[in-house]
Structures are given as structure tokens and as C-alpha cells.
């Protein structure tokens, strides 16, 4: 026999109280001489003895009642299946049902979805739960949600809860599952605890389990009987894994090239896959992928044109007849189309031929149409004219070989970037490193992403510079360069660079081949970004400005800098934030969900910025972030996590092998669920019978005592 | 005599002050005893005119008041009242059971005060008073005397009483009855904690000898109400077997037994023409005596003399 609350057994010491009271009463005898002994005659003496006996009976009843109630409170249970105790006890098991609601459960085999099959399993589990037994229902996703916690089981009430359940757009986070289930089990009071995990057991979740996770399941199985109920389903699925802007400037009247990547997660070859690009829900481009082999991805370019300025919702949609899972067929992105992009180019050189300013202007306008050129305004000024410029008129400022700036200018530039604009900095012979370092460090976060040290020669003895490292980072700026032929990339040579010491917040975007010396660094400052070239924009230190790399890189940087925070797509489960430059008037920001709900989020002061943070986007689609209920919103694209798209479940053998030794039982059929539960040697709870017996003894004792006192009162009244 | 009184233990001057008013009442009681159903058992030495009554055949000729006849031509006889030469004998039960008292004064002490007070009142009326003390046997017999000096003797005797367990009451009452030479007014002060039949046998003897008997049944309030709470051990004063019990719970039985006993005793007294009064020792002595005399007077004015509570 075991006790759920063994410490409460100390309550049995309470039995000493009535005994003590009885003994005190007995031993605290007062003596008196008495004359009228003739009235305390034999019958009175007999009566007195009867009363003593009655007292003892009352004491025994009271003690028994107390003992039984204390025993009941300790929640005793026996695992014996035979004998009186087993006969009196009732099977009492706390049941936790962990139901996978990740979007893969929406996959259909043509007749039923995995989720519907999972609900059938829940019904089968319900059959074995006795009314009143504690039940917990937890939905598994990116963030597991407990929808029913420790509820006394009521079939009707539970069915009502089940009827409201839906598959989410989330993926399954299995790592946090054992710990959560253990905590939930610990929270439940029952001699027997059963945990049923109903999931489609996707390979990518369950197969590559770490030792740590295996140990967690093993530990969980020590605290409860754990059953895994795999839900079988189809295998075919296509998913759009990516939608990226490859090239183009996001300006009104221009086109941009987006790349949509479609992956075949199934086991059959997907043929004639139709991929559509939609701008604001209107089809803008469609491509057909002839075939995608199982387990491979194919990319298509979608050319999307933007006729109007403002934020646009871009969707890449894959369609294939064999696909049975919808949520991952869409990939969403948001682009803010600008009416015009203005770039201020500040030159530190004298402005003679081949100056950096003209090279930058030429690079930014390269490849654009005449109309496009109108939409890109590049203004070059000498560095001495910088104080006279109103930076509000420009989206990006380029500082090329500017010797130094005043502290006031540094403050203006920092504020300019923090407001969400972009700054591109080029080195050169005129740059006064110590002054720049000093000015850059004036603010809390440095203006530049690195501390400038000194010039260094990177060329060899032959005077041939070193090329860029072709293994580039996944930075968006590098994307167009990746598509360049390697020989073209290797023609870009660098003879001199500034040796720099990157700050902790900076990212190396481009480095020199064969060394870790950064050519281009980037860091975020407020809502804007700063790019820092450790070389010149002119051809003094390199030949980059006269290669195709320069216009591609510069245009991509400008596009990147003029992009807005929300253009970056998020995944379901990510947090969405809305940041403010100044303290807003409204204390709350508003997020409209794709399903039309409105979520109000308070604006908080975070590192001297005002931010409204929506924790964990739960739906896939376009959210709308608004600074207030009345304000126009900025769409935010939220996509499903496509790792969940690999819907292939583990085979029976793999499952058995995978869970071998963990103590977890695999139950495949609904019919086997009850049998498995019985095999788990269900403990029989005795608390109810003990509590009832205890209360019965109390009632008997009370009635007995009442009868005695009533009789005494009657006698008293008679004698009065 | 007042000087004596201050030296006497059982005659509290303050109490006597209160009892002063009782003198007349007491006298009336005594007279009532003579003319009422309890006629004075002794012939008086002198006569005192009381009132006239119209002559009726059979009346003694010598009692006709000739002076009245001379004035009115009618025969009236003179009626005289004899002044009693009254003997009062107070019997005190000094058995061990009388030593019980829940308050400051036990039953015996109370009985002593009661006896002394009564003796004083009788002496004040120029009547004779005697005292007997008994327990398992008659310890003291003091024949009635009318000299005031006897009060000192009575006080000394009362002081010397040592409670002793008794066996019966009847035997002692028989013995006392044999010692009493003249018919007297016998006042028995006792808790009468014995067999009712035994008690009645003793009392009957006194009655049969022509004594006028009054029983002052002294009981402690605790004996009447049995108000004990908790667990008590009762040690018998008359060497009975002790009893440990929770009195609250046997009170019902105790009270039933007590009532049965009192009823039997009272009925016996009524049957034997004996005055009976229960005296609660928690009550002030003057109040008890006052009430006793008032009841006696009421009885004399009309009702038959009988046992009263």
C-alpha cells in the first residue's frame, strides 16, 4: 500500500487528542466527603459503570473516525488485485491526454485527417476513465497549451471541450514535452497516473531524439504509465519552404524578382507543380515546375511588379493534386513599396574624375529603366556641405572617405539611423580613424559596427589584390552575389583595407578570401542599419567599383536598408514586435490576427525604446500591427514552420526501437488502449471508502452522544 | 443575661438581634400548641382571664361572672388561659454525616446554631428547655430547665460535640424517649440520612409517649441539588464504599432517589402527626426560623397541624 500524501499520516497523531481529553477527564478527579451516600446506591453505581462503558465506546468511535479520516486524507492506494482491500478500493487513475495539434495533423489520407483519427483515440481513452477521476488535456504545438487541468472527469463536459479543439498552424516542440508532462502528472493526485501521447510521430521529431530526451521520457515513465498512440496517415506533401527577394528595388513602378522554393516532402514524384505569385491577393506571376523528386526542392523565380506605393502582401502558392496538407502550401512575405528612394552621397575626396560619388551614383542607377531612375534620387555633396543637408529628405546616406565629422553631426546621424534610415560608410585615405572612433563611440551603441585601426595591405608582391570569400553568409545582401559566376566574383580584388575591430553587435557580411578580414560589416542601430565597408568606394584600394559586384551589392544594400522591420517574415510561434521612435500617445498597440481577432498589447519601455510585443503568433497569415485602433496598420507575414511539413511518420519497427528502454508503451489500436491501461497494474484507491467509513463513525458517534445528552436533558427537565 | 450571651459561641448577638422579633411569635407558637391540636401537655400554675362567653348548659357554675350578670341580667362565663409551663427538648443529631457542608457552615454547625437559637427563644419565654445529643448512642441528655443559666451549659455541650458515625436513628430516639419524664415539645434537628422506616420508628415512639414532635430536616444545598461537574470521588462520611463518577450524568438517578426518600419521610411524618420542615443550610438562620414560626402560626389559625416543607 502506498500513500499519495504520506506526510499527512502525522495527522494520525491527532488520535491522541480525544484520548488525552478522556484521560485528563479521568485523572482529574476531585475528592469530596459525602454524607448522602445512600442516594448513590447500587442502581446509581451500576449506571455510573454503564456511563463509563459508554464513554469508552464513544472514545473508540471517535478515535476510529479520526483514524479513518486521516487515513483517507493521506490517499492510500493498494496495487493488490485480490483481497478485501482490492475489493473495497476503486480504480482511480489520473489521466493526461497529450494531443498533437501541430499542422501536420491536418494531413488527410483522403477520407479522414490525422486529427480526426486522434480524436477517435481520445474517445477510446475516455471509455476507461471513471467519472470524477482527474483528467488533464494538453494540446501539443510550438507552445503546449493545457486546456483542461486536473478536471474531475465528466464525459459531457469533456466532450464539449473536445468539440472546440482545432489543429493549429504550429509545429511540434517535442523537447519540452516530457518536462511539461511530468509537471502536470505531479500536479495530479491519484494513485495511478496514465499519460497518453497522441501524435503522428513524424520522423523528424521522434527519430533523431537526443539521449537527454530519451532520459527525460525514461524519467517520466517512472512517475506515470506513459502510452504513445501513433496516428497513421498519408505521406504525400508539398511545401513552399522559401519566398525571398532576390533582386530589384522595391519602388513604385518597378519589378522585383522573388524566389519561391518548393519542397517535395512526400515519397512520390510531384509533377506539374503550379507555383503562383500573388501581390495583394492578385496573381502576378505563375510558374510550373515540371517535377520535383521526393525529398528535393525546386526553386522558381516569380517576377512581381508593384504599381502602387505602400505595404503589399506577397504570397507564393504551390498547387499539386497529390498534396493533402494545405497550410504549408503558402509562403507569405510583405514588401513596402516606396514611391521614391533618395540617397545622399557625401564625398570626402576632392570630386575629381572617378570620384566615389559618381561611382556610387552610377552603381545605384545601373540596370534600371529610365522611369526607375526617376524614382531613385541620388544626390552627391562634398563632406563640408554635410551640415547643411536636411537628412529627413533622404532614405540612405552614404559617407565615402569622409575625413571626420563633428560630435553634433555624429548625434544627427545616430538619430537618423535610429529613426529607421540607413547609413553606408566607406573608408579611404582621408579617413581620420581616431576622430571617427571617438565620434562613433559618443552614443551608447557605437554608430559604426567596428573600431577603425589602421590601413593594411592585402595585395601580394605582384600587386594583385585578394578576392572576396565566395563562401558568403546568408545575409540578404549576399543573395544576388551568390548567383554570380565564381570567376566574376574572383575578379573583384582588394589591395588595401582598413583593419577594424568589429563591435559585439556587428555582423561580418563579406570577408576577404583566405582571411577573416571583413570587407563589409553591418549592425542594427535602433530601427535602422549601418553598413561599413573597410575599403573605398572608388578604385584606389580595389577594383570593386568597376565590377558588376559593386552595383549589385550597393542596390541590394539600399533595398535592404529601405526595407522595414515587418518585411521580414516570421514563423508561427515567433513574437511580433512593434517599435516606436518616441513615446507613443496610445498606451497600447493593436495586432489584428489573420482570423480577425484583435489583440491589444501594452507598449513597454525597453532599452530606451518603446516596444509593443505580441508573444507567440499562433496563426499563419498576415497580421496587422497598428500603433492604435484608429491607425493604419503594417502587415506582418507569419508562415508555418516547414520542418513540420515532413509528415512521414515513423514505422512500427522504428517506433519500437526508438522507445525501447524508455518505459513508454506503444499502443497502436484503439481496442488495445483499455487493455494497456489495465496491464499498467492500476492501483486501487481506498480514500473514498475510508472517508465514508470515517464519516459514518462520526455520525454514529454523534447520534450516540446526542442520545446520551438528550436523555440527560430529559432527566434534568424531569428533576426540575 | 446579655453578658452571658456575648460569651456564648452559638448565640451570635447579631443573630439574636434579628431573633428578638421572634419572641412574640414564638410565644404565640407555644400558646398555640396548648390550645390547638397540640394542647399544652401540662396544667398551668396560674390562670389569666381571656374573654367572656355566653353561658351554655354544662359550663361550670363557678365560672359564671356574676358582675356581668348584675349589669346585664345575662349569664356569661369567664374563660381563662393557662400560662404554659412549657418543656422544650431539642435533639441534635451529631453523627458524622452531619459534618458535611458544601459551604462555610456544615450541617452540624448549622444545627448547633439552630438549637441554640431555639433554646434561647424558649428561655426568653420563661419556659424550660433541654438538649440531647446523639450519634450512634445518646451522648448527652440535659433535662429541660427554665433557668437562664442552662443556655451556657447548652453552648458548652454544643461545642464539645464530636461527630461520630452512626448506625441507626430509632434506637437513639427510643433511648431519649425513655429518658424524658414529662411530655415535651421535642424538636429533632437531623439530616435523617438513614432508613426511613427506622427513622419513623423512633419518631413514632416519641409521638406515642405524648410528645409534640417537630422535625427540622437539615440538608446541604449540594445534597438537595447535586450540582457537581466533572469527575468526583465521593467518600462516605458514614464509612460507606466510595464512588468515583461523573455526577452530572447520574444526577437524574440521584435526584430520583432523593425525591423518593423525601416523599416517604414527609408522608411518614404526616401520617404520624409530626411537624416536618426541610431546612436548607445555605439559607440564613433567622429566615428559616421566621418562616417556621410563620407556618406554625398559619396552621394554628385554621388548618390542621401537619408536616410542612
Contacts between the chains, C-beta under 8 A, distances in Angstrom:
chain1	res1	chain2	res2	distance
A	25	B	230	7.6
A	25	B	231	6.0
A	26	B	231	6.6
A	28	B	230	6.9
A	28	B	231	6.4
A	29	B	231	4.8
A	29	B	232	6.8
A	29	B	233	5.2
A	29	B	244	6.1
A	30	B	230	6.1
A	30	B	231	6.9
A	30	B	232	5.2
A	30	B	233	7.2
A	31	B	232	7.4
A	31	B	233	4.9
A	31	B	235	6.5
A	32	B	228	7.8
A	32	B	232	6.0
A	32	B	233	7.4
A	32	B	234	6.1
A	32	B	235	7.0
A	33	B	99	7.5
A	33	B	100	6.0
A	33	B	234	8.0
A	33	B	235	5.2
A	33	B	236	7.9
A	33	B	237	5.3
A	34	B	100	6.6
A	34	B	234	3.9
A	34	B	235	6.3
A	34	B	236	6.2
A	34	B	237	6.7
A	35	B	96	7.8
A	35	B	97	3.7
A	35	B	98	7.4
A	35	B	99	7.7
A	35	B	100	3.8
A	35	B	107	7.4
A	35	B	191	6.3
A	35	B	193	5.7
A	35	B	220	7.4
A	35	B	223	6.6
A	35	B	236	7.9
A	35	B	237	5.0
A	35	B	238	7.3
A	36	B	97	7.6
A	36	B	100	7.9
A	36	B	191	7.9
A	36	B	193	5.9
A	36	B	219	8.0
A	36	B	223	4.7
A	36	B	258	7.3
A	37	B	234	6.6
A	37	B	236	4.1
A	37	B	237	7.7
A	37	B	238	6.8
A	37	B	240	4.0
A	37	B	241	8.0
A	37	B	243	7.5
A	38	B	193	6.0
A	38	B	194	7.8
A	38	B	240	7.8
A	38	B	257	7.8
A	38	B	261	7.5
A	39	B	254	5.1
A	39	B	257	4.2
A	39	B	258	5.1
A	39	B	261	7.0
A	40	B	234	6.1
A	40	B	243	5.1
A	40	B	245	7.6
A	40	B	250	7.5
A	40	B	254	6.6
A	41	B	257	6.3
A	43	B	253	6.4
A	43	B	257	7.9
A	44	B	243	7.7
A	44	B	245	7.7
A	44	B	250	5.1
A	44	B	253	4.7
A	44	B	254	6.2
A	44	B	257	7.0
A	45	B	243	6.1
A	45	B	245	7.9
A	47	B	250	5.5
A	47	B	253	5.4
A	48	B	243	6.8
A	48	B	244	8.0
A	48	B	245	4.0
A	48	B	246	7.6
A	48	B	249	7.8
A	48	B	250	5.5
A	51	B	245	7.4
A	51	B	246	6.4
A	51	B	249	5.0
A	51	B	250	7.1
A	708	B	249	7.9
A	712	B	248	7.3
A	712	B	249	6.2
A	712	B	252	6.9
A	715	B	251	7.2
A	715	B	252	3.0
A	715	B	253	8.0
A	715	B	255	8.0
A	716	B	251	7.2
A	716	B	252	6.9
A	718	B	252	7.1
A	719	B	251	7.1
A	719	B	252	6.1
A	719	B	255	4.1
A	719	B	256	7.3
A	719	B	259	7.8
